[in-house]
Amino acid sequence: MPNEFKYVPKGFDYCKDISWDDVIKKISREYEVGTNKALLDERYAPTFVLMNGYFPGTIQKVYNEVSDREGVDEMHIYTSLGKGSPTFGKHNDTTDVLIVQSVGRMIYEVEDKKYDLYPGDGMYIPAGVYHAPFVLEPRITLSFAWSK
């Protein structure tokens, strides 16, 4: 678990293997079981917030690898379909998180400094640290956590 913010460029290249097909399967399952959540703004493509424990194919493989290496036991997936897709904006989390960019490019502003995230890049963000994601293109972003 992180005790301070840390940007890790190219530290998670093994997380670039998630397929859009598996993300689509996960989105479908979230709707089937009622755990679906989408962030909507009619001016932009949606963002899907995927939080249940169904991890098809490449998603399970990546989760297992990160869990083994980092000791995480939770994963949420944020999937946006276009530039400017909505996010939770500037916020902080109540738990430490590890953000890993799997597909596409994002900008994260953390404590007033901007970081470009490319596939394979990651960030450890301690609980309480404010951060704001900005979607630059279709993306798959993984958010891992350690339960307390």
Contacts in CASP RR format, 6 or more apart in sequence:
PFRMAT RR
TARGET T0000
AUTHOR 0000-0000-0000
METHOD contacts of the structure
MODEL  1
MPNEFKYVPKGFDYCKDISWDDVIKKISREYEVGTNKALLDERYAPTFVL
MNGYFPGTIQKVYNEVSDREGVDEMHIYTSLGKGSPTFGKHNDTTDVLIV
QSVGRMIYEVEDKKYDLYPGDGMYIPAGVYHAPFVLEPRITLSFAWSK
1 96 0 8 1.000
1 146 0 8 1.000
2 96 0 8 1.000
2 98 0 8 1.000
2 124 0 8 1.000
2 125 0 8 1.000
2 126 0 8 1.000
3 126 0 8 1.000
4 124 0 8 1.000
4 126 0 8 1.000
5 110 0 8 1.000
5 111 0 8 1.000
5 123 0 8 1.000
5 124 0 8 1.000
5 125 0 8 1.000
5 126 0 8 1.000
5 129 0 8 1.000
6 123 0 8 1.000
6 124 0 8 1.000
7 110 0 8 1.000
7 115 0 8 1.000
7 121 0 8 1.000
7 122 0 8 1.000
7 123 0 8 1.000
8 121 0 8 1.000
8 122 0 8 1.000
8 123 0 8 1.000
8 124 0 8 1.000
9 118 0 8 1.000
9 121 0 8 1.000
9 122 0 8 1.000
10 120 0 8 1.000
10 121 0 8 1.000
11 120 0 8 1.000
11 121 0 8 1.000
11 122 0 8 1.000
12 66 0 8 1.000
12 100 0 8 1.000
12 101 0 8 1.000
12 120 0 8 1.000
12 121 0 8 1.000
12 122 0 8 1.000
13 119 0 8 1.000
13 120 0 8 1.000
14 62 0 8 1.000
14 65 0 8 1.000
15 62 0 8 1.000
15 65 0 8 1.000
15 66 0 8 1.000
15 100 0 8 1.000
15 101 0 8 1.000
15 102 0 8 1.000
15 119 0 8 1.000
15 120 0 8 1.000
15 142 0 8 1.000
16 102 0 8 1.000
16 103 0 8 1.000
16 119 0 8 1.000
16 120 0 8 1.000
17 58 0 8 1.000
17 61 0 8 1.000
17 62 0 8 1.000
17 102 0 8 1.000
18 58 0 8 1.000
18 59 0 8 1.000
18 62 0 8 1.000
18 102 0 8 1.000
18 103 0 8 1.000
18 140 0 8 1.000
18 142 0 8 1.000
19 57 0 8 1.000
19 58 0 8 1.000
20 103 0 8 1.000
20 140 0 8 1.000
22 56 0 8 1.000
22 57 0 8 1.000
22 58 0 8 1.000
22 59 0 8 1.000
23 50 0 8 1.000
23 59 0 8 1.000
23 77 0 8 1.000
23 79 0 8 1.000
23 140 0 8 1.000
25 56 0 8 1.000
26 50 0 8 1.000
26 54 0 8 1.000
26 55 0 8 1.000
26 56 0 8 1.000
26 59 0 8 1.000
26 77 0 8 1.000
27 36 0 8 1.000
27 48 0 8 1.000
27 50 0 8 1.000
27 79 0 8 1.000
29 52 0 8 1.000
29 54 0 8 1.000
29 56 0 8 1.000
30 36 0 8 1.000
30 37 0 8 1.000
30 48 0 8 1.000
30 50 0 8 1.000
30 51 0 8 1.000
30 52 0 8 1.000
30 54 0 8 1.000
33 52 0 8 1.000
33 54 0 8 1.000
35 51 0 8 1.000
35 52 0 8 1.000
36 48 0 8 1.000
37 48 0 8 1.000
37 49 0 8 1.000
37 51 0 8 1.000
38 46 0 8 1.000
38 47 0 8 1.000
38 48 0 8 1.000
38 49 0 8 1.000
39 46 0 8 1.000
39 47 0 8 1.000
39 49 0 8 1.000
39 85 0 8 1.000
39 86 0 8 1.000
39 87 0 8 1.000
39 88 0 8 1.000
40 46 0 8 1.000
40 86 0 8 1.000
41 85 0 8 1.000
41 86 0 8 1.000
44 82 0 8 1.000
44 83 0 8 1.000
44 84 0 8 1.000
44 85 0 8 1.000
44 86 0 8 1.000
45 80 0 8 1.000
45 81 0 8 1.000
45 82 0 8 1.000
45 84 0 8 1.000
45 85 0 8 1.000
45 138 0 8 1.000
46 80 0 8 1.000
46 81 0 8 1.000
46 85 0 8 1.000
46 86 0 8 1.000
47 78 0 8 1.000
47 79 0 8 1.000
47 80 0 8 1.000
47 81 0 8 1.000
47 85 0 8 1.000
47 86 0 8 1.000
47 87 0 8 1.000
47 135 0 8 1.000
48 77 0 8 1.000
48 78 0 8 1.000
48 79 0 8 1.000
48 80 0 8 1.000
49 76 0 8 1.000
49 77 0 8 1.000
49 78 0 8 1.000
50 76 0 8 1.000
50 77 0 8 1.000
50 78 0 8 1.000
50 79 0 8 1.000
51 76 0 8 1.000
51 77 0 8 1.000
53 75 0 8 1.000
55 63 0 8 1.000
55 75 0 8 1.000
59 77 0 8 1.000
62 102 0 8 1.000
62 142 0 8 1.000
63 75 0 8 1.000
66 72 0 8 1.000
66 75 0 8 1.000
66 98 0 8 1.000
66 100 0 8 1.000
66 142 0 8 1.000
66 144 0 8 1.000
67 73 0 8 1.000
70 98 0 8 1.000
70 144 0 8 1.000
71 146 0 8 1.000
72 98 0 8 1.000
72 144 0 8 1.000
72 145 0 8 1.000
72 146 0 8 1.000
73 145 0 8 1.000
73 146 0 8 1.000
73 147 0 8 1.000
74 144 0 8 1.000
74 145 0 8 1.000
74 146 0 8 1.000
74 147 0 8 1.000
75 142 0 8 1.000
75 143 0 8 1.000
75 144 0 8 1.000
75 145 0 8 1.000
76 142 0 8 1.000
76 143 0 8 1.000
76 145 0 8 1.000
77 140 0 8 1.000
77 141 0 8 1.000
77 142 0 8 1.000
77 143 0 8 1.000
78 87 0 8 1.000
78 133 0 8 1.000
78 139 0 8 1.000
78 140 0 8 1.000
78 141 0 8 1.000
78 142 0 8 1.000
78 143 0 8 1.000
79 139 0 8 1.000
79 140 0 8 1.000
79 141 0 8 1.000
80 87 0 8 1.000
80 135 0 8 1.000
80 138 0 8 1.000
80 139 0 8 1.000
81 138 0 8 1.000
82 135 0 8 1.000
82 137 0 8 1.000
82 138 0 8 1.000
82 139 0 8 1.000
83 135 0 8 1.000
83 136 0 8 1.000
83 137 0 8 1.000
84 134 0 8 1.000
84 135 0 8 1.000
84 136 0 8 1.000
85 135 0 8 1.000
87 132 0 8 1.000
87 133 0 8 1.000
87 134 0 8 1.000
87 135 0 8 1.000
88 133 0 8 1.000
89 132 0 8 1.000
89 133 0 8 1.000
90 109 0 8 1.000
90 130 0 8 1.000
90 131 0 8 1.000
90 132 0 8 1.000
91 130 0 8 1.000
91 131 0 8 1.000
91 132 0 8 1.000
92 127 0 8 1.000
92 128 0 8 1.000
92 129 0 8 1.000
92 130 0 8 1.000
92 131 0 8 1.000
93 125 0 8 1.000
93 127 0 8 1.000
93 128 0 8 1.000
93 145 0 8 1.000
94 127 0 8 1.000
94 128 0 8 1.000
95 127 0 8 1.000
95 145 0 8 1.000
95 146 0 8 1.000
95 147 0 8 1.000
95 148 0 8 1.000
96 124 0 8 1.000
96 125 0 8 1.000
96 126 0 8 1.000
96 127 0 8 1.000
96 145 0 8 1.000
96 146 0 8 1.000
97 124 0 8 1.000
97 125 0 8 1.000
97 143 0 8 1.000
97 144 0 8 1.000
97 145 0 8 1.000
98 122 0 8 1.000
98 123 0 8 1.000
98 124 0 8 1.000
98 125 0 8 1.000
98 143 0 8 1.000
98 144 0 8 1.000
98 145 0 8 1.000
99 108 0 8 1.000
99 117 0 8 1.000
99 122 0 8 1.000
99 123 0 8 1.000
99 125 0 8 1.000
99 141 0 8 1.000
99 142 0 8 1.000
99 143 0 8 1.000
99 144 0 8 1.000
100 120 0 8 1.000
100 121 0 8 1.000
100 122 0 8 1.000
100 141 0 8 1.000
100 142 0 8 1.000
100 143 0 8 1.000
100 144 0 8 1.000
101 117 0 8 1.000
101 118 0 8 1.000
101 119 0 8 1.000
101 120 0 8 1.000
101 121 0 8 1.000
101 122 0 8 1.000
101 139 0 8 1.000
101 141 0 8 1.000
101 142 0 8 1.000
102 119 0 8 1.000
102 120 0 8 1.000
102 139 0 8 1.000
102 140 0 8 1.000
102 141 0 8 1.000
102 142 0 8 1.000
103 119 0 8 1.000
103 138 0 8 1.000
103 139 0 8 1.000
103 140 0 8 1.000
104 118 0 8 1.000
104 119 0 8 1.000
104 136 0 8 1.000
104 137 0 8 1.000
104 138 0 8 1.000
104 139 0 8 1.000
104 140 0 8 1.000
105 116 0 8 1.000
105 117 0 8 1.000
105 118 0 8 1.000
105 119 0 8 1.000
105 136 0 8 1.000
105 137 0 8 1.000
105 139 0 8 1.000
106 116 0 8 1.000
106 117 0 8 1.000
106 133 0 8 1.000
106 134 0 8 1.000
106 135 0 8 1.000
106 136 0 8 1.000
106 139 0 8 1.000
106 141 0 8 1.000
107 114 0 8 1.000
107 115 0 8 1.000
107 116 0 8 1.000
107 117 0 8 1.000
107 133 0 8 1.000
107 134 0 8 1.000
107 136 0 8 1.000
108 114 0 8 1.000
108 115 0 8 1.000
108 117 0 8 1.000
108 123 0 8 1.000
108 131 0 8 1.000
108 132 0 8 1.000
108 133 0 8 1.000
108 134 0 8 1.000
109 115 0 8 1.000
109 131 0 8 1.000
109 132 0 8 1.000
109 134 0 8 1.000
110 123 0 8 1.000
110 125 0 8 1.000
110 129 0 8 1.000
110 130 0 8 1.000
110 131 0 8 1.000
111 129 0 8 1.000
111 130 0 8 1.000
111 131 0 8 1.000
115 123 0 8 1.000
117 123 0 8 1.000
117 141 0 8 1.000
123 131 0 8 1.000
125 131 0 8 1.000
133 141 0 8 1.000
END
